[in-house]
């Protein structure tokens, strides 16, 4: 009798988020990144070191970090000791330890690396580090952080950061947080920034260009502008109402979540869309037209400081908690300015959604559709339906409770549903079923 051996099954690597199955890592939690970088603009050369403070969540002999294939690693130590092996493959830096670390052990990982950074290709285009005509920018959402530093690149993996960036002295270099130091030597200027609040890796950014910096507002939250001198006049008109916008949003959403103020960057190049970072929003020169043609986008990116940057999704399937809220903030700003009311915008976009493909589940749109405009508009409509249902007083009290309770934390849709329950005398189950979990666009008054 012949005994056949069963073929061993290939083990499938565990996945943190099916929307981005290759991003994020298991076995540890990072609490801090310290980056010391040098960037040469003319040759697009990035070199530096990363010191990562972490704690093990399980017994470890091996672990990995996310890092772009465009960057080469020359040295690694863990707790001061060279590992048994390190190798880079398929967007990961794999590290094998000489000795097993128990769960709960402290890890200090020091990595020296460099290369010619480039964006990472994704379902949503190229994301991450990008050369400009005269400088560079980082647009990290959703998985572009690893294009410029080794990290655990997942939205729920928040940490504090210190970023030291040296570049040629004609250039202005901006990173997130408070500017701690600036020093010039031998034609190079070094800038040191501290981002103290817990921050997702995709929300870290680097902006390098021939820019000037000026303060827009001193009272309340400080607002700064970083942009080419040639755009200053148009900028002062187009972005001039940001202090009033900040005042409205702090009244509606609660205190601004960062101690270091808010900075708007306008690059010298055109950008297809603006994007958010922690404490920073990045716009292209094309958004500075002297006609206030991008004011809804200015409101949208500012609102992300509360919804997305401070209160951040644990998994990308819940992205309506970022984009629906920021889109609704556009409508609230319009209403405040005496233009279209939120209700008028809701009816306008409800009509458009009814004419669009109705094959999207808002609470789980799928990776290809997570940045689809229907997520933004249906998310905003969901909030408007909720506002109509529970009334303005309860609705805005809920938003302030939401931003306070989950400040600098990670959330899922059920967290919002559970909190909203406390602000309604009646069950909201039918409202959520209609707006979050059905593909059909419900009547605007559904659940009201």
C-alpha positions as CSV (number, residue, x, y, z in Angstrom):
1,X,0.0,0.0,0.0
2,X,1.4,3.3,-1.1
3,X,1.0,6.2,1.3
4,X,0.8,9.5,-0.4
5,X,2.1,12.6,1.4
6,X,0.0,15.6,1.3
7,X,1.6,18.6,-0.3
8,X,2.3,21.3,2.3
9,X,-0.1,24.2,2.0
10,X,1.5,27.5,1.3
11,X,0.9,29.8,4.2
12,X,-0.7,33.1,3.2
13,X,0.9,36.1,4.9
14,X,-1.6,37.8,7.3
15,X,-3.1,41.0,6.1
16,X,-3.8,44.1,8.3
17,X,-6.1,45.8,5.7
18,X,-7.4,44.0,2.6
19,X,-7.7,47.4,0.8
20,X,-3.8,47.6,1.1
21,X,-2.7,44.1,1.6
22,X,1.0,44.8,1.4
23,X,1.1,47.8,3.8
24,X,1.5,47.6,7.5
25,X,3.4,45.1,9.6
26,X,2.8,42.7,12.6
27,X,4.5,42.1,15.9
28,X,5.4,45.6,17.2
29,X,4.0,49.1,17.7
30,X,6.0,52.2,16.9
31,X,5.8,55.2,19.3
32,X,8.4,57.5,17.7
33,X,10.3,58.2,14.5
34,X,13.4,60.4,14.3
35,X,14.6,61.1,10.8
36,X,17.8,62.8,9.9
37,X,17.7,63.5,6.1
38,X,19.7,65.3,3.4
39,X,18.0,66.1,0.1
40,X,19.9,67.3,-3.0
41,X,17.3,68.9,-5.3
42,X,19.2,69.0,-8.5
43,X,19.9,65.3,-8.5
44,X,16.9,64.1,-6.5
45,X,19.1,62.4,-4.0
46,X,17.8,61.5,-0.5
47,X,20.1,60.2,2.2
48,X,19.8,59.8,5.9
49,X,18.9,57.7,8.9
50,X,15.8,56.7,10.7
51,X,15.7,55.9,14.4
52,X,12.5,54.1,15.3
53,X,11.3,53.5,18.9
54,X,8.9,50.6,19.2
55,X,7.7,47.8,21.6
56,X,7.1,44.2,20.6
57,X,3.5,42.9,20.7
58,X,4.6,39.3,20.5
59,X,7.8,37.3,20.7
60,X,9.9,38.2,17.7
61,X,12.8,36.7,15.8
62,X,11.9,38.5,12.6
63,X,9.9,41.6,11.6
64,X,9.5,43.9,8.7
65,X,9.1,47.6,7.8
66,X,7.6,49.2,4.7
67,X,10.2,50.8,2.5
68,X,10.2,51.7,-1.2
69,X,12.3,49.7,-3.6
70,X,13.9,53.0,-4.8
71,X,15.7,53.3,-1.5
72,X,18.7,51.1,-0.5
73,X,19.6,50.2,3.1
74,X,23.2,50.2,4.1
75,X,23.1,49.6,7.8
76,X,20.7,48.3,10.4
77,X,21.0,47.9,14.2
78,X,18.4,46.8,16.7
79,X,19.0,47.9,20.3
80,X,22.6,48.7,19.2
81,X,23.3,45.3,17.8
82,X,23.6,44.4,14.1
83,X,20.9,41.9,13.2
84,X,21.6,38.4,11.9
85,X,20.3,39.5,8.5
86,X,18.4,42.3,6.7
87,X,17.2,42.3,3.2
88,X,14.9,44.5,1.1
89,X,12.3,42.8,-1.1
90,X,8.9,43.8,-2.6
91,X,8.6,47.1,-0.8
92,X,9.6,45.6,2.6
93,X,12.7,45.7,4.8
94,X,13.0,42.3,6.5
95,X,15.1,42.1,9.6
96,X,16.2,38.8,11.3
97,X,17.4,39.2,14.9
98,X,20.3,37.5,16.5
99,X,18.3,36.8,19.6
100,X,14.6,36.4,20.2
101,X,12.8,39.4,21.8
102,X,10.0,38.6,24.2
103,X,6.6,40.3,24.0
104,X,6.7,43.8,25.6
105,X,10.4,44.4,24.9
106,X,11.6,47.8,23.9
107,X,13.1,48.1,20.4
108,X,15.3,50.9,19.0
109,X,15.8,50.3,15.3
110,X,18.4,52.4,13.5
111,X,18.5,52.4,9.7
112,X,20.8,54.1,7.3
113,X,19.4,54.4,3.8
114,X,19.3,56.5,0.6
115,X,18.5,56.7,-3.0
116,X,16.6,58.5,-5.7
117,X,13.0,58.6,-4.2
118,X,10.1,58.3,-6.5
119,X,6.3,57.8,-6.0
120,X,4.8,54.4,-5.4
121,X,2.5,53.1,-8.0
122,X,-1.0,52.2,-6.6
123,X,-4.6,51.6,-7.7
124,X,-5.1,55.4,-7.2
125,X,-2.1,56.6,-9.2
126,X,1.3,57.5,-8.0
127,X,1.6,58.5,-4.3
128,X,4.4,59.6,-2.0
129,X,7.6,61.5,-2.8
130,X,7.5,63.5,-6.0
131,X,9.9,65.7,-7.7
132,X,8.8,69.2,-8.7
133,X,10.3,71.5,-11.2
134,X,12.2,73.2,-8.4
135,X,11.9,71.1,-5.3
136,X,9.9,68.2,-4.0
137,X,6.7,67.3,-2.2
138,X,5.3,64.3,-0.4
139,X,1.6,63.3,-1.0
140,X,1.4,60.2,1.3
141,X,-2.2,59.1,1.2
142,X,-2.8,56.2,1.4
143,X,0.5,54.3,1.3
144,X,3.2,56.7,0.2
145,X,5.1,57.2,3.5
146,X,7.5,54.3,2.6
147,X,8.6,56.3,-0.4
148,X,10.8,58.4,1.8
149,X,11.4,56.6,5.2
150,X,11.1,53.1,6.6
151,X,7.9,52.8,8.6
152,X,4.9,50.8,9.6
153,X,2.7,52.4,7.0
154,X,-0.9,52.0,8.2
155,X,-3.3,54.6,9.3
156,X,-3.9,53.1,12.8
157,X,-0.2,53.0,13.5
158,X,0.3,56.5,15.0
159,X,3.5,57.9,16.4
160,X,5.3,61.1,17.2
161,X,8.0,62.4,14.8
162,X,11.2,64.5,14.7
163,X,12.3,65.4,11.2
164,X,15.6,66.9,10.5
165,X,16.0,67.9,6.8
166,X,19.1,69.5,5.2
167,X,18.9,70.9,1.7
168,X,20.6,73.6,-0.4
169,X,20.2,77.0,1.2
170,X,18.1,78.7,-1.5
171,X,15.3,76.3,-0.7
172,X,12.7,76.3,2.0
173,X,12.1,72.9,3.7
174,X,8.9,72.2,5.6
175,X,7.9,69.2,7.6
176,X,5.0,68.6,10.1
177,X,5.0,70.2,13.5
178,X,6.9,72.9,15.3
179,X,10.1,74.3,13.8
180,X,12.7,73.8,16.6
181,X,15.8,74.9,14.8
182,X,17.2,76.3,11.5
183,X,20.9,76.5,10.9
184,X,22.9,77.3,7.7
185,X,26.4,76.0,7.0
186,X,28.5,75.5,3.8
187,X,25.6,76.3,1.4
188,X,23.2,73.9,3.2
189,X,20.4,74.8,5.6
190,X,19.2,72.3,8.2
191,X,15.6,72.5,9.4
192,X,14.4,70.5,12.5
193,X,10.7,69.9,13.2
194,X,8.9,68.2,16.0
195,X,5.5,66.6,15.5
196,X,4.4,65.7,19.1
197,X,0.8,64.6,18.5
198,X,0.3,61.0,17.5
199,X,0.3,61.0,13.7
200,X,-0.3,58.4,11.0
201,X,2.6,57.8,8.7
202,X,0.7,58.8,5.5
203,X,0.0,62.2,7.1
204,X,3.7,63.1,7.4
205,X,5.0,65.3,4.6
206,X,8.1,67.0,3.3
207,X,7.9,70.1,1.1
208,X,10.9,71.7,-0.5
209,X,10.8,74.7,-2.8
210,X,11.8,78.3,-3.4
211,X,9.1,79.5,-1.0
212,X,8.5,82.4,1.5
213,X,6.6,81.8,4.8
214,X,4.3,84.4,6.4
215,X,1.7,84.4,9.1
216,X,-1.9,84.9,8.1
217,X,-3.6,85.0,11.6
218,X,-2.3,85.6,15.1
219,X,-5.5,85.3,17.1
220,X,-6.8,81.9,18.2
221,X,-5.1,79.3,16.0
222,X,-2.0,80.5,14.1
223,X,-2.3,80.1,10.4
224,X,0.8,80.2,8.1
225,X,1.3,80.3,4.4
226,X,4.3,78.8,2.5
227,X,4.4,79.7,-1.2
228,X,6.3,81.2,-4.1
229,X,6.6,85.0,-3.9
230,X,4.9,85.4,-7.3
231,X,1.7,83.9,-6.0
232,X,1.3,86.1,-2.9
233,X,-1.2,88.6,-4.2
234,X,-3.6,85.9,-5.6
235,X,-3.1,83.9,-2.5
236,X,-4.1,86.7,-0.2
237,X,-7.4,86.9,-2.0
238,X,-8.1,83.2,-2.6
239,X,-7.1,82.0,0.8
240,X,-7.9,85.2,2.7
241,X,-11.0,83.9,4.5
242,X,-9.2,81.0,6.2
243,X,-9.2,82.7,9.6
244,X,-13.0,83.0,9.5
245,X,-13.2,79.4,8.3
246,X,-11.0,78.3,11.2
247,X,-13.3,80.2,13.6
248,X,-16.4,78.6,12.2
249,X,-15.0,75.1,12.3
250,X,-13.7,75.4,15.9
251,X,-17.2,76.5,16.9
252,X,-18.9,73.6,15.1
253,X,-16.3,70.8,15.5
254,X,-14.5,71.7,18.7
255,X,-11.0,73.0,19.4
256,X,-8.4,72.7,16.7
257,X,-6.6,69.5,17.5
258,X,-2.9,70.7,17.1
259,X,-0.8,73.0,19.3
260,X,1.4,74.1,16.4
261,X,-1.1,75.9,14.2
262,X,-2.0,75.3,10.6
263,X,0.1,75.8,7.5
264,X,-1.0,76.0,3.8
265,X,1.6,75.2,1.2
266,X,1.1,76.3,-2.4
267,X,3.7,74.6,-4.7
268,X,5.1,76.4,-7.7
269,X,3.8,73.5,-9.9
270,X,0.2,72.7,-10.7
271,X,-1.4,69.8,-8.8
272,X,-4.4,67.8,-9.9
273,X,-5.9,67.8,-6.4
274,X,-5.0,69.4,-3.1
275,X,-4.2,67.0,-0.2
276,X,-4.0,67.0,3.6
277,X,-1.2,66.3,6.0
278,X,-1.0,66.6,9.8
279,X,-1.3,70.4,10.4
280,X,-0.6,71.1,6.7
281,X,-2.6,71.3,3.5
282,X,-0.9,71.3,0.1
283,X,-2.3,73.1,-3.0
284,X,-0.9,73.6,-6.5
285,X,-0.3,77.0,-8.2
286,X,-3.5,76.3,-10.2
287,X,-5.5,76.5,-7.0
288,X,-4.3,80.1,-6.6
289,X,-6.2,81.9,-9.5
290,X,-7.2,85.2,-7.9
291,X,-10.9,84.2,-8.3
292,X,-11.5,82.2,-5.1
293,X,-12.2,79.3,-7.4
294,X,-10.9,76.7,-4.9
295,X,-12.5,77.9,-1.7
296,X,-14.6,74.7,-1.2
297,X,-11.3,72.7,-1.4
298,X,-9.7,75.0,1.1
299,X,-12.6,74.3,3.5
300,X,-12.4,70.6,2.7
301,X,-8.7,70.3,3.5
302,X,-9.0,72.4,6.7
303,X,-11.8,70.1,8.0
304,X,-9.5,67.1,7.6
305,X,-7.5,68.4,10.5
306,X,-10.4,67.2,12.7
307,X,-11.9,64.4,10.5
308,X,-9.1,62.2,9.1
309,X,-5.9,63.6,10.7
310,X,-6.9,63.7,14.4
311,X,-9.7,61.2,14.2
312,X,-8.4,58.6,11.8
313,X,-9.8,55.4,10.4
314,X,-8.4,52.0,11.6
315,X,-9.0,50.5,8.2
316,X,-9.5,52.2,4.8
317,X,-13.0,50.7,4.3
318,X,-14.2,53.4,6.8
319,X,-12.9,56.3,4.7
320,X,-16.3,58.0,4.6
321,X,-15.5,59.1,8.1
322,X,-12.8,61.2,6.6
323,X,-14.2,62.3,3.2
324,X,-17.9,62.5,4.0
325,X,-17.2,64.8,7.0
326,X,-14.8,67.0,5.1
327,X,-17.2,67.3,2.2
328,X,-20.0,68.2,4.6
329,X,-17.8,71.0,6.0
330,X,-17.7,72.5,2.5
331,X,-21.5,72.8,2.6
332,X,-21.4,74.3,6.1
333,X,-18.9,76.9,5.1
334,X,-21.1,77.8,2.0
335,X,-24.1,78.1,4.3
336,X,-22.2,80.3,6.7
337,X,-21.1,82.6,3.9
338,X,-24.7,83.2,2.8
339,X,-24.3,81.1,-0.3
340,X,-26.0,77.7,-0.9
341,X,-27.2,76.1,2.3
342,X,-26.2,72.6,3.3
343,X,-29.7,71.5,2.5
344,X,-29.5,73.0,-1.0
345,X,-26.2,71.3,-1.6
346,X,-27.6,68.0,-0.3
347,X,-30.5,68.2,-2.7
348,X,-28.2,69.1,-5.6
349,X,-25.9,66.1,-5.0
350,X,-28.7,63.8,-4.1
351,X,-30.1,64.4,-7.6
352,X,-26.7,63.7,-9.1
353,X,-26.2,60.5,-7.1
354,X,-29.6,59.2,-8.1
355,X,-28.4,59.5,-11.7
356,X,-25.1,57.8,-11.1
357,X,-24.3,54.1,-10.8
358,X,-25.8,52.7,-7.6
359,X,-23.4,49.9,-6.8
360,X,-21.4,51.4,-3.9
361,X,-21.8,50.5,-0.3
362,X,-20.6,53.5,1.6
363,X,-19.4,51.6,4.7
364,X,-17.3,49.3,2.5
365,X,-16.8,50.8,-1.0
366,X,-13.9,48.5,-2.0
367,X,-10.3,49.6,-2.6
368,X,-10.9,50.8,-6.2
369,X,-13.7,53.1,-5.2
370,X,-12.5,54.4,-1.9
371,X,-11.6,57.8,-3.4
372,X,-14.7,57.8,-5.7
373,X,-16.6,61.1,-5.5
374,X,-19.7,59.1,-4.6
375,X,-18.0,58.2,-1.2
376,X,-17.5,61.9,-0.5
377,X,-21.0,63.1,-1.5
378,X,-22.9,60.1,-0.1
379,X,-20.9,60.5,3.1
380,X,-21.9,64.1,3.3
381,X,-25.6,63.2,2.5
382,X,-25.5,60.6,5.3
383,X,-24.5,63.3,7.8
384,X,-27.2,65.6,6.5
385,X,-29.8,62.9,6.9
386,X,-28.6,62.4,10.4
387,X,-28.7,66.2,11.1
388,X,-32.3,66.3,9.9
389,X,-33.2,63.4,12.1
390,X,-31.7,64.4,15.4
391,X,-31.7,68.2,15.0
392,X,-29.0,70.8,14.9
393,X,-28.3,71.0,18.6
394,X,-27.8,67.2,18.9
395,X,-25.9,67.0,15.6
396,X,-23.2,69.5,16.4
397,X,-22.9,68.3,20.0
398,X,-22.3,64.8,18.5
399,X,-19.6,66.1,16.2
400,X,-17.8,67.9,19.1
401,X,-18.1,64.7,21.2
402,X,-16.7,62.7,18.3
403,X,-13.6,64.9,17.8
404,X,-13.0,65.1,21.6
405,X,-13.5,61.5,22.5
406,X,-11.4,60.1,19.7
407,X,-8.8,62.9,19.4
408,X,-5.6,61.5,17.9
409,X,-7.1,58.1,17.9
410,X,-8.3,55.5,15.4
411,X,-12.0,54.7,14.7
412,X,-14.4,52.5,12.7
413,X,-17.9,53.2,11.5
414,X,-19.4,51.3,14.5
415,X,-17.8,53.8,16.8
416,X,-19.7,56.7,15.2
417,X,-23.0,54.7,15.1
418,X,-22.6,53.9,18.8
419,X,-21.9,57.5,19.7
420,X,-24.8,58.8,17.6
421,X,-27.2,56.6,19.4
422,X,-26.6,58.7,22.5
423,X,-27.9,61.8,20.7
424,X,-31.2,60.3,19.4
425,X,-34.4,59.4,21.3
426,X,-35.3,57.0,18.5
427,X,-33.5,54.1,16.8
428,X,-31.2,55.2,13.9
429,X,-31.0,51.7,12.5
430,X,-33.1,52.4,9.4
431,X,-31.1,55.5,8.6
432,X,-27.8,53.6,8.8
433,X,-29.2,50.7,6.8
434,X,-30.3,53.0,4.1
435,X,-27.3,55.2,3.8
436,X,-24.3,53.1,4.9
437,X,-25.1,49.5,4.0
438,X,-27.4,49.6,0.9
439,X,-26.2,50.3,-2.7
440,X,-29.4,52.1,-3.7
441,X,-29.4,55.8,-3.0
442,X,-32.3,56.3,-0.6
443,X,-34.7,59.2,-0.6
444,X,-33.1,62.3,1.0
445,X,-35.7,62.1,3.8
446,X,-35.0,58.4,4.4
447,X,-34.9,57.7,8.1
448,X,-35.9,61.3,8.9
